[in-house]
Amino acid sequence: MSTWGFVVAMASWAWLASWHASEPGSDCVASTCWNTAERCPETAAHCLGITLHVVHIAGRPVGEPAWVHEQIATANRHFAAIEVAFELATVEAIGSNHREVVTRLDRDRLGRHRFTNGTIHVFVVEHLADVDAAGIIRGVHWRDRRDTTKRWIILSTAAMPGVLAHELGHFFGLPHSTHRASIMNKRPHLHPPWAERSFVPSERQKMTRRAKELIQSGALLIRSRA
């Protein structure tokens, strides 16, 4: 299991100033407000789809569209080095009963019957608990314990823009890193600054190989640019 395991107590870190939470004044009241027309950058050789599942409470998404699009734009910036990019394929509103994901079983149930091959499934919830220690986390790359070929990403609304990129790193085969310049290093340190971290060369090589395997197997499908 891989997590972005920072607890709320660490919210004083300077880089958390970039966090974008959902705003109650949003006029986005249904999944139709999500911009699925925004496409992968033309420079990306491999355009991959994200199937987004967003918890809605009283008709409103727990995470705003602008926040999701910033997550994707940040991921695209980090993955540009391996010529991979992501775009929204479809968006599904899911019920408020999934607003809090607390246990391992909650994580399994969230994606087990929604999983399909071809795209990367990303779930946005309001609260994502750390199943290994007290506290909450911002994101996780999760495998269904009943069938580990089924896997997805869960983001909480506490996620700063780089969290999706980090969890996609896990999706493409990366463990956590001790390299200070890596976005896969979750240990607190100030140098280099968060905004200057990305995937290091050895990680890019591994992700390139894994992306090729996923595409060749049909687990992921290249999106049409038409």
C-alpha positions, 0 to 999 in steps of 0.5 A: 500500500502507498499513501501520501501519509502526511497528517493534519498536524503538519499543516503548518508547512509552508508549501501547504499554502498552495492547497485549494479546498472546495468553496461552498459558494460554488455554482457547480451543482452537478457533474455536467459542470465538469469540463471534459472538453479539455484535452491532453497537450499536443506535445504528449505522445501518449494521452490517457483518460481519467474516469473521475468519481466525485462524491456529491453532497446535496447535489454539490461536489466535495471537490470543485472542478477548478481544483480537479483540473489543477491536479490534472494540469500539475500531473501533466507538467510532471509527466511531460518528461516521459511524454505522457498526459492525462485528460478527463474521460468521464465524470460520475457523481457518487453518493454522500455515503462515500464522503468519509473513507475510513477503513480498508474495506471502505477503500475496496468498496469505493472502486470494486464495482466501478473499476474498468480497464482502459482509464485511470479511475480517480475518486474524490472524497471529503475525508480519507483516513490513514488506515495505519495510524491516527490522522488523515491523508491526502491521497492513496493509490489503492489495490482491491484486496480481493483482486489486486489487478483492480486499482484506483486513486483516491484523493481527499479534498485536503490534497494539494495540487501535487498529490495526484501526480504523486499517486500516479507515480505509484500507479506507474510503478514507483515506490516512495523515494529517499531522493530529496528532489523526488516528488515521491519523497514524502518525508518533510524537508524544505530543500529543494522547495516543493515546487521544484521537485519532480520525478528524478531520471531513474523514476522516469525510466521506470515509469516509461517502461510501466506505461508501455506495459500498461498500454500494450496489455490494454489496461490503459488505452491511448485517447484519440486526439480527434 
